[in-house]
Each structure stands twice: as C-alpha cells, then as structure tokens.
Amino acid sequence: MFTEDRQLYIAHCDNGPLYMIGKMANRHGLIAGATGTGKTVTLQVIAESFSQAGVPCFMADMKGDLSGISQAGRMSSFIEKRCPEFGIEEPQFHGCPTRFFDVYGIQGHPLRATISEMGPQLLSRLLGLNETQTGVLNIVFKIADDRGLLLIDMKDLRLMLDYVAKNAREFTTTYGTITSVSVGAIQRALLALEAEGAEQFFGEPAFNVYDFLQTENGRGVMNVLAADRLMLNPKLYSTFLLWLLSELYTQLPEVGDLEMPKLIFFFDEAHMLFKDTSKALVDKIEQVIRLVRSKGVGVYFVTQSPDDIPDAIAGQLGNRILHGLRAYTPKEQKTVKAAAQTFRANPSFNTESTILELGTGEALVSLLDEKGAPCIVERAKILFPLSQIGAITDEQRQDIIRSSRIYGIYDKSFDRESAYEVLVAEQQQAEKRAQKEAEEEAKRKEKEAKEKEKAKKSTKKSTGRKAAEKVVNTTATTFGRQLGKSIFRGLLGGIFK
C-alpha cells in the first residue's frame, strides 16, 4: 500500500505499520524463507505497492500464481479478520496493469536476445563450457566482431564455429590457439541447448528493456514472465534473468538516487543464479548489482535461504524480509544463526529463536531508514494483497496479451542478413571460383592432350617418311653398289678374259 509521503506500507508489527521508504527502495532487498512460508504473497504485496506508486516491476512466475496480480482481489474471512489489525477500514481491491512474457511465446509476448547481446561470458555459462572452451568462444566472437559479422541466432554461431575451425591455422597466429576438440565441444553443447527449445530465445526482434519501464493510468506495469517451463532448465532461467539485468545496467542512463526507483526487479529462485557459477562471473554479478542502483533499479532476491546469496552481494541488500526457516540439520541450524546475525537486534525478542517460530505470513522485517541505515528488526505480519491471490484463466491471460500496447511488436520473428548469410554467400562464391578454376584446368588439360595427340600424329608421319626415305636410300645404295660391282667385275672380267 502506497502512502502520500512516498512510503510503502508492507507489514505491521506490535509498534505499528512498517514502511519501505521510496528513495531507499533501489538499495536492493532480500525476501527469504522456507517453502510455504509466504514468500510469493510478500513479493505480490511489495510489487502491487510499487505499482500504486507508479513504479513498474519485473517478476518471474514459477507456478502461474503471480498472474493473479492482474485481477482485483476480494474479501475473505482471513482478510476481514486482518483489516482492523492493520488499521484498514475498507480495502480497495484492484488489479495492476500487467504484461505477460514467455521465452517460448506461448503464455506471453516472446522475449528474445541476439547471440551477440548475450555475449560469450553468459553464453559460456549457459553452455556449461570449461575455461579452455570459453577462451575459444571468446575468440570466435572477436573474429566475428573484427569481420563485422552479426551473431543473431544459433545458426549464425554454428556456422561461425565451423568457419573458424576450418581456418584455424590462419587465425591462430593473431587470436590464439583454436583446437578442433574445443570447437566440437561447443557445437555439441549448442545441439543439446537447441534440443531443449532454447533456440526460440535467440533471434530478432530482440527485446527492448525500455518496454519494462511503462506505466498505465499512473500505475506501474507488472511485467510477469511465465517461468514454469523455463524452470526445467535452471541455467537457461538464471542466465536469461541475468542477461535482462545486465541489459538494464548497460542501456539505462545514470540517474542517481530518485524519490522512487524506475524499476523493481524481483529475482526469484535466486539460488539458481549462483549455483555452479565461476568466481569471475560472481564478481561480475556483484559489480552489476552494485552499479545498477545508480540507474534507478532495485533488485530483490527471493530465495529459500539467506546463505544462497554470496556475502559480497548479500551485503548490498538493505531491505530484508525473512520468513520462517527450518533447522533440522546442523547445516540448517548454522544458517539460522548466521541469518539472525545479519539483523540489527531487537531487545524485545531473540532473533534466532524467533526465526524458527514464525508462522505463515509472518516475517522478520528490517528496512532502511531515511539515512540508509537498517532499522531494528521487527517481528511482523505481511499485509494481504489487494489483487487476486492465485492463477488466472487462460482466457483472461490471452485477453490481456491481445490488449497489450506491445502486442504484435515481438510476436513475429524475422531473420535479416547476419553471419550465416554472409558466410554461406562466401562459401558459394568460393565454390563457384573453385568450379570455374576446375573447368579452366580441365579445358587446359584437354587442350594439352589434343596438342600432344596432334604432335604424336605428326611425329608418326614424320617417322614414316623418314623410314620410307631410308628404305629408298638403302635400296638405291645397295642397287648402286651391286651395279658397280657388276660393272667392275664385267670390266675386269672383260680385261682378263
């Protein structure tokens, strides 16, 4: 619930309402708790409060439950009981302006990125490449950049890999070692990713993050990503959200600390982002989280346990809401103790033991004050949403999609000239040149063969003439010699006769 003094009423404790201060909302936050303790409802309450304040939000919908934020809620016995407790006389139920998105283009507007926009670092994470293979992928991107070749979709990258592999000897001197083994590993990883349907994510039109920063009738638009199918590939899910966050950081201008943020980005199932992630990439994420604040973006991680978030990043999360945790194992007990120590202690209760006592809808809440310092932790009850709790029907979803202002912009893909088309054209030209050279070589050999045949025939005729002449000459010589002998004998014979 948004108040006139730019504060968001999100929870109620024994000391009264707990407010999130608008200008501190971009200092990021954490919503944590075991399954079934109320994290999704808390996310919905905070998001619709931002919507009332004119701040758009992005959130991933794991089970379809968050789609209800688009519809007005209604009175229930539970809400009726809580109203006096929260100081609310007559709740004004309402839905929020909502846009649905879906990487697969089924339950919302398609969300696409180009291979170039994704970049080699995120793509390497998505493909599960090792350090050597990542190095080769970086070389492939560098060669494409140097040649001005656009990498838009997966066929561009596949053919670019093939091109680099075939000309590895030429590129190795300039760019570094390129092995066929590494290229083959990348190609196999691409095939596996394609088999999971990820090729639908890469292409054009690429998504413009400014379409997240929209309002309707003064209320922030809720951008809801259908993630039930996407969740089946955790790396694709987390890499995709990380790409969106990095795009916001890259494209949005510096604005400093605003009275209200420009966008709130909820990163649900945040543990997937940091699982099996290299130290280099975690450092990059930490940098993006630290700097995106100045772009007017607040990032709120939603996860089951606070220790899912690396310390370097957790230290930046100023607004904290912790639902109940379980402590059945020594590791869980250690997590509870560590979580309790992240709060500014309240002398009224023991933070560590309270974490284990919290019921559904209850939480330990510590928000930043006007100076940016964390307030004393309070045991509180989260407000109820004014929008619908639970999923909407397929018909309602399709109506919202069709009535969206961006309907038709991303729904049809196109394929412009990129690396694939350029390399295929070059290959065809090379084949034509090779064919022409082969034809010319064949003609040359045919000409040479004819000339040799002609020369051979000429030689045979010449040899025949010479043989005939030799026979004639030999015969003539023999005849002359015999005639001479006969005359000589005749003369002598006649003399001596």
JOLINRA-V845364 format. One record per backbone hydrogen bond with DSSP energy under -0.5 kcal/mol. CO is the residue of the C=O (numbers start at 0). NH is the residue of the N-H. E is the energy in kcal/mol with one decimal. If there is no record, write none. Layout:
co=CO nh=NH e=E
co=CO nh=NH e=E
This chain:
co=0 nh=8 e=-3.8
co=2 nh=5 e=-1.3
co=5 nh=21 e=-2.1
co=6 nh=2 e=-3.1
co=6 nh=8 e=-0.6
co=7 nh=9 e=-0.8
co=7 nh=19 e=-2.8
co=9 nh=382 e=-2.3
co=10 nh=17 e=-3.1
co=11 nh=380 e=-2.7
co=12 nh=15 e=-1.8
co=15 nh=12 e=-2.8
co=17 nh=9 e=-2.0
co=17 nh=10 e=-1.2
co=18 nh=20 e=-0.6
co=19 nh=7 e=-2.6
co=20 nh=23 e=-1.6
co=21 nh=24 e=-1.5
co=23 nh=26 e=-1.5
co=24 nh=27 e=-0.8
co=26 nh=317 e=-1.9
co=27 nh=318 e=-2.0
co=28 nh=300 e=-2.2
co=29 nh=320 e=-2.8
co=30 nh=302 e=-2.0
co=31 nh=322 e=-3.5
co=33 nh=36 e=-1.6
co=36 nh=360 e=-2.1
co=37 nh=41 e=-2.1
co=38 nh=42 e=-2.6
co=39 nh=43 e=-2.2
co=40 nh=44 e=-2.6
co=41 nh=45 e=-2.5
co=42 nh=46 e=-2.7
co=43 nh=47 e=-2.5
co=44 nh=48 e=-1.6
co=45 nh=49 e=-2.1
co=46 nh=50 e=-2.2
co=47 nh=51 e=-2.1
co=48 nh=52 e=-1.3
co=49 nh=54 e=-2.9
co=50 nh=53 e=-1.7
co=50 nh=219 e=-2.1
co=53 nh=55 e=-0.6
co=55 nh=263 e=-1.8
co=56 nh=222 e=-3.1
co=57 nh=265 e=-2.8
co=58 nh=224 e=-2.8
co=59 nh=61 e=-0.8
co=60 nh=226 e=-2.5
co=63 nh=66 e=-1.1
co=64 nh=67 e=-1.5
co=64 nh=389 e=-0.8
co=65 nh=68 e=-1.8
co=66 nh=69 e=-1.7
co=67 nh=70 e=-1.9
co=67 nh=387 e=-1.2
co=68 nh=95 e=-2.6
co=70 nh=387 e=-2.4
co=75 nh=79 e=-3.0
co=76 nh=80 e=-1.8
co=77 nh=81 e=-1.6
co=78 nh=82 e=-2.0
co=79 nh=83 e=-0.6
co=80 nh=84 e=-0.5
co=81 nh=85 e=-2.1
co=82 nh=86 e=-0.7
co=82 nh=87 e=-2.8
co=83 nh=86 e=-0.6
co=86 nh=88 e=-0.5
co=90 nh=92 e=-1.2
co=96 nh=221 e=-3.3
co=98 nh=223 e=-2.8
co=99 nh=108 e=-2.8
co=100 nh=225 e=-3.2
co=101 nh=104 e=-1.7
co=101 nh=110 e=-0.6
co=108 nh=101 e=-2.5
co=109 nh=111 e=-0.5
co=111 nh=206 e=-2.7
co=112 nh=202 e=-1.9
co=113 nh=117 e=-2.2
co=114 nh=118 e=-2.1
co=117 nh=121 e=-0.6
co=118 nh=122 e=-2.0
co=119 nh=123 e=-2.2
co=120 nh=124 e=-1.5
co=121 nh=125 e=-2.3
co=122 nh=126 e=-2.3
co=123 nh=127 e=-0.9
co=123 nh=128 e=-2.2
co=129 nh=133 e=-2.5
co=130 nh=134 e=-1.9
co=131 nh=135 e=-1.9
co=132 nh=136 e=-2.3
co=133 nh=137 e=-2.2
co=134 nh=138 e=-1.8
co=135 nh=139 e=-2.4
co=136 nh=140 e=-2.2
co=137 nh=141 e=-2.2
co=138 nh=142 e=-2.8
co=139 nh=143 e=-2.2
co=140 nh=144 e=-2.5
co=141 nh=145 e=-2.7
co=142 nh=146 e=-1.9
co=143 nh=147 e=-0.6
co=143 nh=148 e=-3.1
co=144 nh=147 e=-1.0
co=147 nh=149 e=-0.6
co=149 nh=151 e=-0.8
co=149 nh=418 e=-3.0
co=150 nh=115 e=-2.6
co=151 nh=114 e=-1.2
co=152 nh=156 e=-1.5
co=153 nh=157 e=-2.6
co=154 nh=158 e=-2.1
co=155 nh=159 e=-2.1
co=156 nh=160 e=-2.4
co=157 nh=161 e=-2.0
co=158 nh=162 e=-2.5
co=159 nh=163 e=-2.5
co=160 nh=164 e=-2.4
co=161 nh=165 e=-2.1
co=162 nh=166 e=-1.3
co=164 nh=167 e=-1.2
co=166 nh=169 e=-0.5
co=166 nh=170 e=-1.8
co=167 nh=171 e=-2.5
co=168 nh=172 e=-0.6
co=170 nh=173 e=-0.5
co=170 nh=174 e=-3.1
co=170 nh=175 e=-0.6
co=171 nh=175 e=-1.5
co=178 nh=182 e=-2.1
co=179 nh=183 e=-2.4
co=180 nh=184 e=-2.0
co=181 nh=185 e=-2.2
co=182 nh=186 e=-2.3
co=183 nh=187 e=-2.2
co=184 nh=188 e=-2.0
co=185 nh=189 e=-2.1
co=186 nh=190 e=-2.0
co=187 nh=191 e=-2.1
co=188 nh=192 e=-2.1
co=189 nh=193 e=-2.6
co=190 nh=194 e=-2.1
co=191 nh=195 e=-0.8
co=192 nh=195 e=-0.5
co=192 nh=197 e=-1.8
co=193 nh=196 e=-1.8
co=196 nh=199 e=-1.4
co=197 nh=200 e=-1.7
co=197 nh=201 e=-0.7
co=200 nh=112 e=-2.5
co=200 nh=202 e=-0.5
co=203 nh=413 e=-1.9
co=206 nh=208 e=-0.7
co=207 nh=210 e=-2.4
co=208 nh=211 e=-1.9
co=209 nh=212 e=-0.9
co=211 nh=213 e=-1.3
co=213 nh=220 e=-2.5
co=215 nh=218 e=-1.7
co=218 nh=215 e=-2.8
co=220 nh=56 e=-1.8
co=220 nh=222 e=-0.7
co=221 nh=98 e=-2.6
co=221 nh=223 e=-0.8
co=222 nh=58 e=-2.4
co=222 nh=224 e=-0.6
co=223 nh=100 e=-2.7
co=223 nh=225 e=-0.6
co=224 nh=60 e=-3.5
co=224 nh=226 e=-0.6
co=226 nh=230 e=-2.2
co=228 nh=231 e=-1.5
co=229 nh=232 e=-1.7
co=232 nh=236 e=-2.4
co=233 nh=237 e=-2.8
co=234 nh=238 e=-2.5
co=235 nh=239 e=-2.3
co=236 nh=240 e=-2.2
co=237 nh=241 e=-2.1
co=238 nh=242 e=-2.3
co=239 nh=243 e=-2.2
co=240 nh=244 e=-2.3
co=241 nh=245 e=-2.5
co=242 nh=246 e=-2.4
co=243 nh=247 e=-2.1
co=244 nh=248 e=-2.1
co=245 nh=249 e=-2.4
co=246 nh=250 e=-2.8
co=247 nh=251 e=-2.0
co=255 nh=257 e=-0.7
co=261 nh=55 e=-0.6
co=262 nh=264 e=-0.5
co=262 nh=297 e=-2.5
co=263 nh=57 e=-2.5
co=263 nh=265 e=-0.6
co=264 nh=266 e=-0.6
co=264 nh=299 e=-2.8
co=265 nh=267 e=-0.9
co=266 nh=301 e=-2.5
co=268 nh=271 e=-1.9
co=269 nh=272 e=-1.4
co=269 nh=273 e=-0.8
co=270 nh=274 e=-1.0
co=273 nh=276 e=-1.2
co=277 nh=281 e=-2.3
co=278 nh=282 e=-2.3
co=279 nh=283 e=-1.6
co=280 nh=284 e=-2.6
co=281 nh=285 e=-2.6
co=282 nh=286 e=-1.8
co=283 nh=287 e=-2.3
co=284 nh=288 e=-2.8
co=285 nh=289 e=-2.0
co=286 nh=290 e=-2.3
co=287 nh=291 e=-2.8
co=288 nh=292 e=-0.6
co=290 nh=293 e=-1.3
co=291 nh=294 e=-1.3
co=291 nh=296 e=-1.5
co=292 nh=295 e=-1.7
co=293 nh=254 e=-3.1
co=293 nh=255 e=-1.8
co=295 nh=261 e=-2.6
co=295 nh=262 e=-1.6
co=297 nh=264 e=-3.3
co=298 nh=28 e=-2.2
co=298 nh=300 e=-0.5
co=299 nh=266 e=-2.7
co=300 nh=30 e=-3.0
co=300 nh=302 e=-0.5
co=301 nh=268 e=-0.7
co=301 nh=269 e=-2.1
co=302 nh=32 e=-1.1
co=304 nh=307 e=-2.0
co=305 nh=308 e=-1.6
co=307 nh=309 e=-0.5
co=309 nh=312 e=-1.0
co=309 nh=313 e=-3.1
co=310 nh=314 e=-2.2
co=312 nh=315 e=-1.9
co=313 nh=316 e=-1.6
co=315 nh=317 e=-1.1
co=317 nh=319 e=-0.6
co=318 nh=29 e=-2.5
co=319 nh=365 e=-2.7
co=320 nh=31 e=-2.4
co=320 nh=322 e=-0.6
co=321 nh=363 e=-3.0
co=323 nh=33 e=-2.9
co=328 nh=332 e=-2.4
co=329 nh=333 e=-2.0
co=330 nh=334 e=-1.9
co=331 nh=335 e=-2.4
co=332 nh=336 e=-2.1
co=333 nh=337 e=-2.3
co=334 nh=338 e=-2.6
co=335 nh=339 e=-2.3
co=336 nh=340 e=-1.4
co=337 nh=341 e=-0.5
co=338 nh=341 e=-1.1
co=339 nh=342 e=-1.1
co=342 nh=344 e=-0.7
co=343 nh=376 e=-2.5
co=344 nh=346 e=-0.5
co=345 nh=348 e=-1.5
co=348 nh=350 e=-0.7
co=349 nh=353 e=-2.2
co=350 nh=354 e=-1.7
co=351 nh=355 e=-0.7
co=352 nh=355 e=-0.6
co=352 nh=356 e=-0.5
co=353 nh=356 e=-1.2
co=353 nh=357 e=-1.2
co=354 nh=324 e=-1.1
co=358 nh=361 e=-2.1
co=360 nh=381 e=-2.6
co=362 nh=364 e=-0.6
co=362 nh=379 e=-2.9
co=363 nh=321 e=-3.0
co=364 nh=377 e=-2.2
co=365 nh=319 e=-3.1
co=366 nh=374 e=-2.6
co=367 nh=20 e=-0.5
co=368 nh=371 e=-2.0
co=372 nh=368 e=-2.9
co=377 nh=364 e=-2.9
co=377 nh=379 e=-0.7
co=378 nh=13 e=-0.5
co=379 nh=362 e=-2.4
co=380 nh=11 e=-2.3
co=385 nh=72 e=-2.5
co=385 nh=93 e=-1.4
co=387 nh=389 e=-0.6
co=392 nh=396 e=-2.2
co=393 nh=397 e=-2.5
co=394 nh=398 e=-2.1
co=395 nh=399 e=-2.1
co=396 nh=400 e=-2.3
co=397 nh=401 e=-2.6
co=398 nh=402 e=-1.7
co=400 nh=403 e=-1.1
co=403 nh=406 e=-1.4
co=405 nh=408 e=-1.9
co=405 nh=409 e=-0.8
co=413 nh=203 e=-0.7
co=417 nh=421 e=-2.4
co=418 nh=422 e=-2.9
co=419 nh=423 e=-2.5
co=420 nh=424 e=-2.3
co=421 nh=425 e=-2.4
co=422 nh=426 e=-2.5
co=423 nh=427 e=-2.6
co=424 nh=428 e=-2.5
co=425 nh=429 e=-2.5
co=426 nh=430 e=-2.4
co=427 nh=431 e=-2.4
co=428 nh=432 e=-2.7
co=429 nh=433 e=-2.7
co=430 nh=434 e=-2.7
co=431 nh=435 e=-2.9
co=432 nh=436 e=-2.9
co=433 nh=437 e=-2.3
co=434 nh=438 e=-2.6
co=435 nh=439 e=-2.9
co=436 nh=440 e=-2.6
co=437 nh=441 e=-2.5
co=438 nh=442 e=-2.6
co=439 nh=443 e=-2.6
co=440 nh=444 e=-2.5
co=441 nh=445 e=-2.6
co=442 nh=446 e=-2.9
co=443 nh=447 e=-2.6
co=444 nh=448 e=-2.6
co=445 nh=449 e=-2.4
co=446 nh=450 e=-2.8
co=447 nh=451 e=-2.6
co=448 nh=452 e=-2.5
co=449 nh=453 e=-3.0
co=450 nh=454 e=-2.6
co=451 nh=455 e=-2.6
co=452 nh=456 e=-2.6
co=453 nh=457 e=-2.6
co=454 nh=458 e=-2.5
co=455 nh=459 e=-2.2
co=456 nh=460 e=-2.3
co=457 nh=461 e=-2.3
co=458 nh=462 e=-2.5
co=459 nh=463 e=-2.2
co=460 nh=464 e=-2.4
co=461 nh=465 e=-2.4
co=462 nh=466 e=-2.2
co=463 nh=467 e=-2.5
co=464 nh=468 e=-3.3
co=465 nh=469 e=-2.4
co=466 nh=470 e=-2.5
co=467 nh=471 e=-2.9
co=468 nh=472 e=-3.2
co=469 nh=473 e=-3.3
co=470 nh=474 e=-3.1
co=471 nh=475 e=-3.3
co=472 nh=476 e=-2.7
co=473 nh=477 e=-3.0
co=474 nh=478 e=-3.4
co=475 nh=479 e=-2.9
co=476 nh=480 e=-2.9
co=477 nh=481 e=-3.3
co=478 nh=482 e=-3.0
co=479 nh=483 e=-2.6
co=480 nh=484 e=-2.5
co=481 nh=485 e=-2.7
co=482 nh=486 e=-2.7
co=483 nh=487 e=-3.1
co=484 nh=488 e=-3.5
co=485 nh=489 e=-2.9
co=486 nh=490 e=-3.4
co=487 nh=491 e=-2.8
co=488 nh=492 e=-3.4
co=489 nh=493 e=-2.6
co=490 nh=494 e=-2.2
co=491 nh=495 e=-3.4
co=492 nh=496 e=-1.0
